[in-house]
Amino acid sequence: MSKASETVLEIDLNALAHNYNYITSKLEKETKVMAVVKAFGYGSDAVMVAKELVALGVSYFAVAYAKEGVLLRDAGITTPILVLHTLPSNFDSIINKCLEPSIYSKKILKQFVAFAEQEQQRNYPIHLKFNTGLNRLGFTEEELPNILEELTGNQHVKIKSAFSHLAASEDKNEIDFTKRQLNSFKRIRESLLSAVSYRPFFHTLNTSGILNFPSHQYDMVRTGIGLYGFGNDLIENKKLKPVATLKTVISQIHTLQKGDTLGYNRAYKVQNTMKTATLPIGHADGISRAFGNGIGWVTINGQKAPIQGNVCMDMIMVDVSNIECEEGDEVIIFGTTTTAEKLSNAINSISYELLTAISQRVKRVVHRK
């Protein structure tokens, strides 16, 4: 790749393939993969990522909202797509684009069944979401008889799968809790299989679940952050490759004297003569104000340059007093050395937040290194 001449997010499809192959190396031969491509593919490019994953053999996609699934369908993706957070206002889009809804409450179940009947659907695939401890969305284990009563004899929808979501599968201090979740899901699976005359499929493992609880793969696993290069574990991170690299350039270099101040609110007071570089990226691009005043940093010509002053909407200023650099030089915000995880840790955040915060005004450049 040529050096950056503006702020860009580079997306490495070779790294994506490497991560997919590493994750699938942990699976049984018959286990299918559901790739999570919500939030613009964790801040990258959902369409390009999805097309690459289709070529790699993925069986399913998951998105958060219907409009994300519509985007994939309009781009020519025909692979099944699960909508994780189904809303009644999107029922028409879901059916029109052959998306598959997660059904997580009695109210949503009744509403979708009625809508499917209205649209004269037959055996439309639905996915039952069970809450086994995350306490976000989902039926309780005790609600299963009511679900079955609602669906018995109904020919408008059909259970395609049942699934749950682990709350702390990456946390070794929460192994007992995760095991309780897995045991609950096992009971749900057994009850559901004994109650229906066909065989839905089952899935509950996320990326950390795949790595830490591989004996609970069932028919399919879901992976999101792992595809993009992070395994929620220092050892696993070394085996994965970050897909996204955020780059920018130096717009201008200033020399400041003792007593000068830098940026809004005069947040940084210059103690000694210093050299600063102004970069065309700010909190409107996803660089949180929390990174300002020496908390965050960028890399210029292989050296660490602290962010000083408050992060502006469209710009940040960094200390380059001890770095040989010129206006126009490339700057790495995060990538393979300073990863999104390392940078986000500086503000007690996580890689997910930093990756998905990158604004859509930042140009995406997709390539294979």
VOPAGU-2260 file (C-alpha; in pm, 1 decimal, decimal comma):
REM VOPAGU-2260
SITE   aa  ch    i         X         Y         Z
SITE  MET   A    0       0,0       0,0       0,0
SITE  SER   A    1     114,2     355,1     -70,8
SITE  LYS   A    2     159,8     597,9     217,5
SITE  ALA   A    3    -155,3     768,1     340,0
SITE  SER   A    4    -223,2    1116,4     204,5
SITE  GLU   A    5    -541,2    1169,3     409,9
SITE  THR   A    6    -724,2    1002,8     697,0
SITE  VAL   A    7    -807,6     646,0     592,0
SITE  LEU   A    8    -909,5     318,6     748,4
SITE  GLU   A    9    -728,6      36,8     571,1
SITE  ILE   A   10    -902,5    -301,5     578,4
SITE  ASP   A   11    -677,2    -601,4     520,6
SITE  LEU   A   12    -870,8    -892,1     371,5
SITE  ASN   A   13    -574,6   -1125,4     411,3
SITE  ALA   A   14    -586,4   -1062,7     786,2
SITE  LEU   A   15    -960,3   -1134,9     780,6
SITE  ALA   A   16    -897,8   -1466,7     605,0
SITE  HIS   A   17    -621,5   -1552,9     851,5
SITE  ASN   A   18    -855,8   -1489,0    1146,2
SITE  TYR   A   19   -1140,7   -1686,1     991,1
SITE  ASN   A   20    -911,8   -1981,8     926,3
SITE  TYR   A   21    -767,8   -1968,6    1277,2
SITE  ILE   A   22   -1112,6   -1961,4    1438,0
SITE  THR   A   23   -1246,0   -2242,0    1219,7
SITE  SER   A   24    -938,8   -2450,4    1307,7
SITE  LYS   A   25   -1091,1   -2470,7    1657,1
SITE  LEU   A   26   -1417,3   -2617,0    1529,3
SITE  GLU   A   27   -1545,8   -2962,7    1457,6
SITE  LYS   A   28   -1572,4   -3035,6    1086,6
SITE  GLU   A   29   -1952,6   -3017,1    1082,7
SITE  THR   A   30   -1981,9   -2696,8    1290,6
SITE  LYS   A   31   -2108,8   -2401,8    1090,1
SITE  VAL   A   32   -1998,2   -2040,0    1133,4
SITE  MET   A   33   -2219,8   -1734,8    1173,9
SITE  ALA   A   34   -2014,2   -1422,6    1107,2
SITE  VAL   A   35   -2123,3   -1109,4    1290,3
SITE  VAL   A   36   -2097,3    -809,2    1058,1
SITE  LYS   A   37   -2309,4    -557,1    1247,3
SITE  ALA   A   38   -2202,0    -194,3    1298,1
SITE  PHE   A   39   -2048,6    -169,2     948,8
SITE  GLY   A   40   -1848,6    -486,7    1009,4
SITE  TYR   A   41   -1721,4    -366,5    1348,1
SITE  GLY   A   42   -1637,9     -31,3    1196,9
SITE  SER   A   43   -1474,4    -161,1     879,1
SITE  ASP   A   44   -1679,2    -225,2     562,9
SITE  ALA   A   45   -1963,6    -471,4     610,7
SITE  VAL   A   46   -2018,5    -541,1     241,7
SITE  MET   A   47   -1654,5    -608,0     152,6
SITE  VAL   A   48   -1603,9    -813,6     467,4
SITE  ALA   A   49   -1918,7   -1016,4     398,3
SITE  LYS   A   50   -1819,9   -1085,6      38,3
SITE  GLU   A   51   -1479,5   -1209,5     152,9
SITE  LEU   A   52   -1639,2   -1430,5     417,7
SITE  VAL   A   53   -1877,2   -1579,2     160,7
SITE  ALA   A   54   -1573,6   -1678,2     -41,7
SITE  LEU   A   55   -1418,4   -1830,4     270,2
SITE  GLY   A   56   -1725,5   -2048,0     328,2
SITE  VAL   A   57   -1924,9   -1879,0     603,7
SITE  SER   A   58   -2274,6   -2027,1     652,5
SITE  TYR   A   59   -2463,2   -1735,8     809,7
SITE  PHE   A   60   -2436,0   -1367,4     886,9
SITE  ALA   A   61   -2566,0   -1179,7    1188,9
SITE  VAL   A   62   -2651,8    -811,5    1201,3
SITE  ALA   A   63   -2799,9    -602,0    1479,3
SITE  TYR   A   64   -3079,0    -431,4    1285,8
SITE  ALA   A   65   -3279,6    -500,2     973,8
SITE  LYS   A   66   -3133,3    -208,3     778,2
SITE  GLU   A   67   -2788,4    -366,2     811,9
SITE  GLY   A   68   -2923,4    -683,3     654,3
SITE  VAL   A   69   -3090,6    -482,4     377,8
SITE  LEU   A   70   -2752,3    -325,8     298,1
SITE  LEU   A   71   -2601,4    -672,4     249,6
SITE  ARG   A   72   -2892,7    -796,5      39,0
SITE  ASP   A   73   -2874,2    -487,6    -182,3
SITE  ALA   A   74   -2504,4    -561,1    -232,9
SITE  GLY   A   75   -2587,4    -907,6    -364,7
SITE  ILE   A   76   -2526,7   -1116,1     -50,4
SITE  THR   A   77   -2761,1   -1417,1     -61,1
SITE  THR   A   78   -2629,1   -1601,8     247,5
SITE  PRO   A   79   -2885,0   -1633,0     532,1
SITE  ILE   A   80   -2883,7   -1329,5     762,3
SITE  LEU   A   81   -3003,2   -1328,0    1123,7
SITE  VAL   A   82   -3134,2    -995,5    1257,1
SITE  LEU   A   83   -3041,7    -995,8    1625,3
SITE  HIS   A   84   -3261,8    -707,8    1740,5
SITE  THR   A   85   -3592,9    -739,3    1562,7
SITE  LEU   A   86   -3831,1    -445,3    1583,2
SITE  PRO   A   87   -4194,3    -444,9    1460,8
SITE  SER   A   88   -4129,1    -140,8    1242,1
SITE  ASN   A   89   -3887,9    -354,0    1039,7
SITE  PHE   A   90   -4104,5    -663,9     983,3
SITE  ASP   A   91   -4177,1    -562,1     625,0
SITE  SER   A   92   -3806,0    -513,0     543,5
SITE  ILE   A   93   -3724,3    -845,0     704,5
SITE  ILE   A   94   -3970,0   -1040,2     492,4
SITE  ASN   A   95   -3913,0    -838,0     173,6
SITE  LYS   A   96   -3537,5    -902,6     193,7
SITE  CYS   A   97   -3561,8   -1260,4     322,3
SITE  LEU   A   98   -3391,8   -1177,2     650,9
SITE  GLU   A   99   -3442,7   -1401,6     952,9
SITE  PRO   A  100   -3563,9   -1242,4    1278,3
SITE  SER   A  101   -3449,5   -1312,5    1629,1
SITE  ILE   A  102   -3765,5   -1352,2    1836,2
SITE  TYR   A  103   -3694,6   -1265,9    2198,2
SITE  SER   A  104   -4026,2   -1189,8    2373,4
SITE  LYS   A  105   -4387,2   -1304,9    2382,2
SITE  LYS   A  106   -4498,5    -972,8    2237,1
SITE  ILE   A  107   -4256,4    -986,7    1942,9
SITE  LEU   A  108   -4349,9   -1350,2    1881,7
SITE  LYS   A  109   -4721,6   -1274,8    1862,1
SITE  GLN   A  110   -4663,7    -969,1    1644,0
SITE  PHE   A  111   -4436,7   -1145,8    1398,3
SITE  VAL   A  112   -4661,9   -1450,9    1370,4
SITE  ALA   A  113   -4955,2   -1219,3    1294,7
SITE  PHE   A  114   -4748,6   -1030,0    1037,1
SITE  ALA   A  115   -4631,6   -1350,0     869,5
SITE  GLU   A  116   -4994,4   -1464,5     847,2
SITE  GLN   A  117   -5096,1   -1128,1     701,5
SITE  GLU   A  118   -4819,6   -1161,3     441,3
SITE  GLN   A  119   -4930,9   -1518,8     364,0
SITE  GLN   A  120   -4595,1   -1664,2     461,6
SITE  ARG   A  121   -4549,8   -2034,2     518,3
SITE  ASN   A  122   -4278,6   -2171,5     750,9
SITE  TYR   A  123   -4096,9   -1838,5     761,5
SITE  PRO   A  124   -3769,3   -1898,8     950,9
SITE  ILE   A  125   -3746,1   -1747,2    1299,2
SITE  HIS   A  126   -3474,0   -1779,0    1561,8
SITE  LEU   A  127   -3566,7   -1803,1    1929,8
SITE  LYS   A  128   -3338,1   -1600,2    2156,6
SITE  PHE   A  129   -3307,2   -1724,8    2515,3
SITE  ASN   A  130   -3177,2   -1523,0    2806,6
SITE  THR   A  131   -2954,7   -1747,2    3017,2
SITE  GLY   A  132   -2785,3   -1473,6    3220,3
SITE  LEU   A  133   -2685,1   -1175,8    3006,7
SITE  ASN   A  134   -3023,8   -1021,0    3089,6
SITE  ARG   A  135   -3039,5    -813,0    2775,5
SITE  LEU   A  136   -3287,0    -976,6    2536,0
SITE  GLY   A  137   -3447,1   -1317,4    2531,9
SITE  PHE   A  138   -3704,9   -1560,5    2663,5
SITE  THR   A  139   -3641,8   -1725,2    2996,6
SITE  GLU   A  140   -3602,8   -2099,9    3013,8
SITE  GLU   A  141   -3937,8   -2114,6    3194,0
SITE  GLU   A  142   -4117,2   -1948,4    2902,3
SITE  LEU   A  143   -4046,4   -2232,3    2660,4
SITE  PRO   A  144   -4383,9   -2408,5    2715,1
SITE  ASN   A  145   -4565,3   -2082,1    2632,7
SITE  ILE   A  146   -4360,5   -2040,4    2315,8
SITE  LEU   A  147   -4442,8   -2392,8    2205,0
SITE  GLU   A  148   -4810,2   -2339,8    2277,9
SITE  GLU   A  149   -4805,9   -2026,3    2061,9
SITE  LEU   A  150   -4637,0   -2208,2    1774,6
SITE  THR   A  151   -4813,7   -2544,9    1786,0
SITE  GLY   A  152   -5004,1   -2596,9    1462,9
SITE  ASN   A  153   -4883,8   -2264,5    1322,8
SITE  GLN   A  154   -4778,2   -2295,1     959,5
SITE  HIS   A  155   -4676,4   -1934,6     904,0
SITE  VAL   A  156   -4342,4   -1952,5    1091,2
SITE  LYS   A  157   -4096,8   -2226,3    1176,1
SITE  ILE   A  158   -3817,7   -2235,6    1432,0
SITE  LYS   A  159   -3491,4   -2226,3    1239,1
SITE  SER   A  160   -3270,1   -2209,1    1544,9
SITE  ALA   A  161   -3257,2   -2142,6    1915,5
SITE  PHE   A  162   -2966,6   -1954,2    2066,9
SITE  SER   A  163   -2834,7   -1767,6    2365,9
SITE  HIS   A  164   -2545,3   -1532,2    2435,3
SITE  LEU   A  165   -2269,7   -1574,9    2692,1
SITE  ALA   A  166   -2210,4   -1283,9    2927,8
SITE  ALA   A  167   -1848,6   -1341,0    3033,1
SITE  SER   A  168   -1696,1   -1623,6    2831,9
SITE  GLU   A  169   -1361,9   -1440,3    2818,4
SITE  ASP   A  170   -1336,9   -1402,5    3198,6
SITE  LYS   A  171   -1164,0   -1685,7    3383,5
SITE  ASN   A  172   -1308,7   -1554,4    3709,0
SITE  GLU   A  173   -1658,9   -1618,8    3575,3
SITE  ILE   A  174   -1619,4   -1978,1    3458,8
SITE  ASP   A  175   -1885,0   -2104,1    3701,0
SITE  PHE   A  176   -2134,4   -1845,3    3576,6
SITE  THR   A  177   -2061,6   -1935,2    3213,9
SITE  LYS   A  178   -2110,5   -2302,8    3293,2
SITE  ARG   A  179   -2449,6   -2222,4    3447,2
SITE  GLN   A  180   -2544,1   -2042,4    3126,9
SITE  LEU   A  181   -2428,8   -2336,5    2916,6
SITE  ASN   A  182   -2621,4   -2583,5    3133,9
SITE  SER   A  183   -2936,0   -2373,6    3104,0
SITE  PHE   A  184   -2902,2   -2366,9    2727,6
SITE  LYS   A  185   -2846,4   -2742,4    2721,9
SITE  ARG   A  186   -3177,2   -2792,3    2904,6
SITE  ILE   A  187   -3354,1   -2555,9    2663,7
SITE  ARG   A  188   -3215,1   -2749,7    2369,4
SITE  GLU   A  189   -3325,5   -3084,7    2507,8
SITE  SER   A  190   -3674,9   -2957,7    2586,3
SITE  LEU   A  191   -3715,6   -2799,3    2244,6
SITE  LEU   A  192   -3594,9   -3106,5    2057,4
SITE  SER   A  193   -3837,9   -3327,1    2247,3
SITE  ALA   A  194   -4129,8   -3095,2    2172,6
SITE  VAL   A  195   -4101,6   -3039,4    1796,3
SITE  SER   A  196   -4114,6   -3291,0    1512,0
SITE  TYR   A  197   -3829,5   -3132,6    1317,0
SITE  ARG   A  198   -3476,9   -3033,3    1412,5
SITE  PRO   A  199   -3386,1   -2667,0    1459,3
SITE  PHE   A  200   -3018,3   -2590,6    1500,0
SITE  PHE   A  201   -2855,6   -2445,3    1810,9
SITE  HIS   A  202   -2579,1   -2195,6    1882,6
SITE  THR   A  203   -2450,5   -2014,0    2189,3
SITE  LEU   A  204   -2073,1   -1970,1    2158,5
SITE  ASN   A  205   -1924,5   -1631,8    2072,1
SITE  THR   A  206   -1556,0   -1573,8    1989,7
SITE  SER   A  207   -1437,0   -1618,5    2347,6
SITE  GLY   A  208   -1673,1   -1911,2    2389,0
SITE  ILE   A  209   -1517,0   -2083,1    2086,6
SITE  LEU   A  210   -1170,8   -2041,0    2236,8
SITE  ASN   A  211   -1257,7   -2127,8    2597,0
SITE  PHE   A  212   -1555,6   -2367,4    2579,6
SITE  PRO   A  213   -1510,3   -2560,4    2251,9
SITE  SER   A  214   -1713,3   -2861,0    2369,8
SITE  HIS   A  215   -2034,1   -2654,4    2342,4
SITE  GLN   A  216   -2026,2   -2585,0    1969,0
SITE  TYR   A  217   -2360,7   -2749,6    1889,3
SITE  ASP   A  218   -2454,0   -2688,3    1524,5
SITE  MET   A  219   -2303,2   -2345,5    1477,4
SITE  VAL   A  220   -2091,9   -2078,3    1647,9
SITE  ARG   A  221   -2098,2   -1701,5    1616,5
SITE  THR   A  222   -1785,3   -1493,9    1580,6
SITE  GLY   A  223   -1754,5   -1118,6    1564,2
SITE  ILE   A  224   -1451,7    -953,7    1725,4
SITE  GLY   A  225   -1231,9   -1254,4    1648,9
SITE  LEU   A  226   -1278,0   -1201,7    1277,0
SITE  TYR   A  227   -1145,9    -849,8    1314,2
SITE  GLY   A  228    -834,4    -955,8    1502,3
SITE  PHE   A  229    -905,3    -972,4    1873,9
SITE  GLY   A  230    -962,8   -1273,1    2098,3
SITE  ASN   A  231   -1019,5   -1099,5    2433,6
SITE  ASP   A  232    -701,1   -1267,5    2554,7
SITE  LEU   A  233    -334,7   -1167,0    2526,4
SITE  ILE   A  234    -227,0   -1511,6    2407,6
SITE  GLU   A  235    -507,1   -1545,1    2154,3
SITE  ASN   A  236    -452,5   -1190,8    2026,9
SITE  LYS   A  237    -103,3   -1292,9    1916,2
SITE  LYS   A  238    -257,5   -1560,5    1693,7
SITE  LEU   A  239    -496,7   -1315,8    1528,1
SITE  LYS   A  240    -426,9   -1021,8    1297,9
SITE  PRO   A  241    -598,0    -682,0    1328,8
SITE  VAL   A  242    -795,4    -621,1    1010,4
SITE  ALA   A  243    -821,0    -242,3    1042,9
SITE  THR   A  244    -540,8      13,5    1041,5
SITE  LEU   A  245    -633,6     377,7    1097,5
SITE  LYS   A  246    -393,5     622,5     934,7
SITE  THR   A  247    -370,0     994,3     884,5
SITE  VAL   A  248    -106,2    1255,6     796,4
SITE  ILE   A  249      65,1    1557,8     946,2
SITE  SER   A  250    -109,1    1873,9     826,2
SITE  GLN   A  251     112,7    2129,9     998,7
SITE  ILE   A  252     403,3    2148,3    1243,0
SITE  HIS   A  253     435,6    2424,4    1504,5
SITE  THR   A  254     711,0    2524,2    1742,2
SITE  LEU   A  255     571,1    2644,2    2073,7
SITE  GLN   A  256     751,8    2830,2    2348,2
SITE  LYS   A  257     728,2    2807,7    2725,8
SITE  GLY   A  258     406,2    2972,9    2837,4
SITE  ASP   A  259     215,1    2900,6    2516,8
SITE  THR   A  260    -102,5    2694,3    2537,6
SITE  LEU   A  261    -234,7    2428,9    2306,3
SITE  GLY   A  262    -589,0    2379,7    2180,3
SITE  TYR   A  263    -935,0    2446,8    2319,5
SITE  ASN   A  264    -966,5    2567,0    2680,0
SITE  ARG   A  265    -590,1    2615,8    2678,1
SITE  ALA   A  266    -580,9    2265,4    2820,5
SITE  TYR   A  267    -207,8    2210,4    2769,5
SITE  LYS   A  268      45,5    2459,0    2908,8
SITE  VAL   A  269     385,0    2446,0    2740,2
SITE  GLN   A  270     666,1    2404,7    2994,4
SITE  ASN   A  271     960,8    2402,9    2754,1
SITE  THR   A  272    1007,2    2468,6    2383,7
SITE  MET   A  273     820,4    2194,9    2202,0
SITE  LYS   A  274     723,0    2090,1    1851,7
SITE  THR   A  275     366,4    1983,6    1776,2
SITE  ALA   A  276     202,7    1824,2    1474,3
SITE  THR   A  277    -161,2    1883,5    1386,5
SITE  LEU   A  278    -346,1    1585,6    1236,3
SITE  PRO   A  279    -674,2    1587,0    1037,8
SITE  ILE   A  280    -871,0    1353,9    1265,5
SITE  GLY   A  281   -1080,0    1421,4    1574,4
SITE  HIS   A  282   -1371,4    1316,8    1789,3
SITE  ALA   A  283   -1608,6    1341,2    1491,3
SITE  ASP   A  284   -1397,7    1062,1    1338,1
SITE  GLY   A  285   -1413,5     844,5    1648,5
SITE  ILE   A  286   -1112,4     963,7    1849,0
SITE  SER   A  287   -1263,8    1023,7    2190,3
SITE  ARG   A  288   -1184,5    1339,9    2387,6
SITE  ALA   A  289   -1072,7    1099,9    2658,9
SITE  PHE   A  290    -752,0    1041,1    2459,4
SITE  GLY   A  291    -644,4    1404,5    2497,9
SITE  ASN   A  292    -392,0    1560,0    2735,0
SITE  GLY   A  293    -131,6    1286,2    2719,4
SITE  ILE   A  294    -361,4     985,5    2760,2
SITE  GLY   A  295    -357,0     863,0    2400,5
SITE  TRP   A  296     -84,7     856,2    2140,0
SITE  VAL   A  297     -10,9     802,1    1772,3
SITE  THR   A  298     289,8     658,1    1592,5
SITE  ILE   A  299     500,2     869,1    1356,3
SITE  ASN   A  300     803,5     721,0    1180,6
SITE  GLY   A  301     802,6     436,2    1432,3
SITE  GLN   A  302     795,0     660,2    1738,8
SITE  LYS   A  303     525,0     732,2    1991,9
SITE  ALA   A  304     377,0    1083,4    1984,4
SITE  PRO   A  305     144,1    1170,2    2276,3
SITE  ILE   A  306    -182,5    1350,8    2202,2
SITE  GLN   A  307    -167,6    1685,9    2382,5
SITE  GLY   A  308    -441,9    1935,0    2451,7
SITE  ASN   A  309    -807,9    1853,7    2407,2
SITE  VAL   A  310    -912,4    1642,1    2109,9
SITE  CYS   A  311   -1096,4    1872,5    1867,8
SITE  MET   A  312   -1390,1    1773,5    1649,6
SITE  ASP   A  313   -1175,3    1743,0    1337,0
SITE  MET   A  314    -815,5    1760,3    1459,2
SITE  ILE   A  315    -571,7    1642,9    1721,5
SITE  MET   A  316    -233,6    1781,0    1814,4
SITE  VAL   A  317      57,2    1558,5    1912,5
SITE  ASP   A  318     397,7    1619,8    2066,3
SITE  VAL   A  319     672,5    1550,8    1810,6
SITE  SER   A  320     955,0    1731,1    1991,7
SITE  ASN   A  321    1179,2    1424,6    1974,7
SITE  ILE   A  322    1060,7    1286,5    1640,0
SITE  GLU   A  323    1213,6    1361,0    1299,9
SITE  CYS   A  324     909,2    1431,7    1084,6
SITE  GLU   A  325     770,7    1664,3     820,5
SITE  GLU   A  326     435,2    1795,0     710,9
SITE  GLY   A  327     273,0    1526,5     494,5
SITE  ASP   A  328     429,6    1232,9     682,7
SITE  GLU   A  329     209,8     932,2     751,7
SITE  VAL   A  330      69,8     879,2    1102,2
SITE  ILE   A  331     -60,4     550,1    1246,6
SITE  ILE   A  332    -344,3     584,6    1498,8
SITE  PHE   A  333    -387,4     209,6    1548,2
SITE  GLY   A  334    -304,3    -101,7    1351,5
SITE  THR   A  335     -82,8    -403,5    1408,0
SITE  THR   A  336     168,0    -253,0    1654,5
SITE  THR   A  337     -38,4      -9,1    1856,5
SITE  THR   A  338    -358,0    -209,4    1827,8
SITE  ALA   A  339    -709,4     -80,1    1881,8
SITE  GLU   A  340    -711,6    -282,5    2200,6
SITE  LYS   A  341    -392,9    -124,3    2339,0
SITE  LEU   A  342    -512,2     224,6    2258,0
SITE  SER   A  343    -860,5     171,3    2399,5
SITE  ASN   A  344    -712,5      27,5    2719,5
SITE  ALA   A  345    -557,0     369,7    2782,2
SITE  ILE   A  346    -905,0     511,2    2847,6
SITE  ASN   A  347   -1040,3     198,0    3019,4
SITE  SER   A  348   -1240,6     107,3    2710,8
SITE  ILE   A  349   -1237,8    -192,0    2476,1
SITE  SER   A  350   -1139,0    -255,5    2116,3
SITE  TYR   A  351   -1505,1    -294,8    2014,2
SITE  GLU   A  352   -1583,3      65,3    2110,7
SITE  LEU   A  353   -1286,0     221,7    1933,4
SITE  LEU   A  354   -1333,0      17,3    1615,3
SITE  THR   A  355   -1704,0      83,5    1583,3
SITE  ALA   A  356   -1664,5     452,6    1666,8
SITE  ILE   A  357   -1468,3     528,0    1348,9
SITE  SER   A  358   -1690,8     767,9    1158,5
SITE  GLN   A  359   -1830,0     687,1     818,5
SITE  ARG   A  360   -1667,6    1006,3     689,6
SITE  VAL   A  361   -1331,5     832,4     722,6
SITE  LYS   A  362   -1242,1     683,2     384,9
SITE  ARG   A  363   -1227,7     302,9     378,1
SITE  VAL   A  364    -953,8     141,8     166,8
SITE  VAL   A  365    -989,7    -234,0     122,1
SITE  HIS   A  366    -687,8    -435,1      12,3
SITE  ARG   A  367    -483,4    -749,8      44,0
SITE  LYS   A  368    -131,0    -690,7     169,4
